[in-house]
Amino acid sequence: MSNWQVYIIHCSDGSYYTGISTDVQRRFEQHRSGKGARYFYGRAPLEIVYTECCENRSSALRREAQIKSFSRKQKMQLLRSFA
């Protein structure tokens, strides 16, 4: 059984960051401490607003790419369906 997950973080500038990890909380803390993605230079990660389990790393990467290609409206619909 795999523990890869896709996650979305709401950022201080109103944007949403999408990533993958096997430990989403640990990764979120890395982003908060400045040791995560360069995306967070100049904006702060506020909260994890979405997680989705995937079969393996490959499927997580595919789903991440799919979500990243979504328009803001599509991302908001995804987040509403998750809530």
C-alpha positions in Angstrom: 0.0 0.0 0.0 1.3 3.4 -1.0 1.1 6.5 1.1 1.7 9.1 -1.6 -0.6 12.1 -1.4 -1.3 15.2 -3.5 -1.9 18.3 -1.4 -3.0 21.9 -1.9 -1.8 24.7 0.4 -3.6 28.0 0.6 -1.0 30.8 0.6 -0.9 34.3 2.1 -1.2 36.0 -1.3 -4.4 34.1 -2.0 -2.8 31.6 -4.3 -2.8 27.8 -4.1 0.3 25.6 -4.2 0.0 21.9 -5.3 2.5 19.3 -4.4 3.0 15.6 -3.5 4.5 13.9 -0.4 4.4 10.8 1.6 4.1 12.9 4.8 2.0 16.0 4.0 2.3 17.5 7.5 6.1 17.2 7.5 6.2 18.8 4.0 4.0 21.6 5.2 6.3 22.3 8.1 9.3 22.4 5.6 7.4 24.9 3.5 6.7 27.0 6.6 10.3 26.9 7.7 11.6 28.0 4.3 13.1 24.7 3.4 10.4 23.7 0.9 9.7 24.9 -2.6 11.0 28.2 -4.0 7.3 29.1 -4.6 7.1 30.2 -1.0 9.7 32.9 -1.3 7.7 36.1 -0.7 4.5 34.3 0.3 3.7 32.2 3.3 1.9 28.9 3.4 -1.2 29.3 5.6 -3.0 25.9 5.7 -3.4 22.6 3.9 -6.8 22.8 2.2 -6.8 19.6 0.2 -5.3 16.1 0.3 -5.8 13.1 -1.9 -4.3 9.6 -1.6 -2.7 8.1 -4.7 -1.7 4.6 -5.6 2.0 5.4 -6.0 4.4 8.2 -6.8 3.7 8.0 -10.5 0.0 8.4 -10.1 0.6 11.2 -7.5 2.8 13.1 -10.0 0.1 12.7 -12.8 -2.6 14.0 -10.5 -0.4 16.9 -9.3 0.1 17.9 -13.0 -3.6 17.6 -13.7 -4.5 19.8 -10.7 -1.8 22.4 -11.6 -3.3 22.6 -15.1 -6.7 23.5 -13.6 -8.0 27.1 -13.8 -8.6 28.9 -10.5 -12.3 28.2 -11.0 -11.7 24.5 -11.4 -9.4 24.4 -8.3 -12.1 26.2 -6.3 -14.7 23.6 -7.3 -12.3 20.8 -6.3 -11.8 22.5 -2.9 -15.5 22.9 -2.4 -16.1 19.2 -3.2 -13.5 18.3 -0.6 -14.9 20.5 2.2 
